[in-house]
Amino acid sequence: MTGQAALIGAGLTLAYDGRTVVHGAGVELRAGRVVALIGPNGSGKSTLLRSLARLHAPRAGSVTLDGTDALALRPRDFARRVTLLTQSRPTPGGVRVRDVVAYGRHPYRTRFGAGDPDGPALADRAMRLTGVERMAERAVDELSGGELQRVWLATCLAQDTGVVLLDEPTTFLDLRYQIETLDIVRDLADEHGVAVGVVLHDLDQAAAVADELVLLDRGVVRATGKPSAVLTAELLTEVYGLRIDVHIDEGGHVRTRPVGRHNTI
């Protein structure tokens, strides 16, 4: 992977149809670190991530990539440095897994599909990392939701960028592949120096995988910092609107426990 990148959003105000949904938010993604965006549904996590990927133009604020205005870069140049795994993607009919993963090499190819000698090896590596190499010849429209999610993750990894943005990458995955995906996220940062931004709903998973958390609430960044500093019972209870207990286990990991009407302590 190509590391040593920094993608920074500053003072970002984002809107849909004239309605502001993110208010002056900032997030910094730096080489070798994982930043997780957390918060309730509708808090602006995915919108903020999309703005970093240049898919949602800000009403105010800036996005810079290694100090350069990201919006000023040519699409191909940006795609060679930043990749995004989105929540919603069309499923191509009758296309093999191998070919879908190879789509990730598109920014490196010439107009006629040539000029990417490293592409096949990088696509194969991405399939190995995500555990989809055994289904390489299968059509993607025959896969389960979890299998397809791993194929799209492989497509992003094949792009081989210094910044990786992941919007709920564990969606549809069973427990094994959730953990393996989070391991890949950590490996990207620790072994390859990649800057990773990831949206997660599971607070314990976010605490386990991320160096830094960004907690959003109704489009406002309520807290940024280490998991132990952001995941406090008082703040989470206020933001999520129900009691959430927090403790540190014997291994030093932050653990959260939502308390509903039928599981009170």
Secondary structure, 3 states (H helix, E strand, C coil): CCCCCEEEEEEEEEEECCEEEEEEEEEEEECCCEEEEECCCCCCHHHHHHHHCCCCCCCEEEEEECCEEHHHCCHHHHHCCEEEECCCCCCCCCCEHHHHHHHHHHHHCCCCCCCCCCHHHHHHHHHHHHCCHHHCCCEHHHCCHHHHHHHHHHHHHHCCCCEEEEECCCCCCCHHHHHHHHHHHHHHHHHHCCEEEEECCCHHHHHHHCCEEEEEECCEEEEEECHHHHCCHHHHHHHHCCEEEEEECCCCCEEEEEECCCCCC
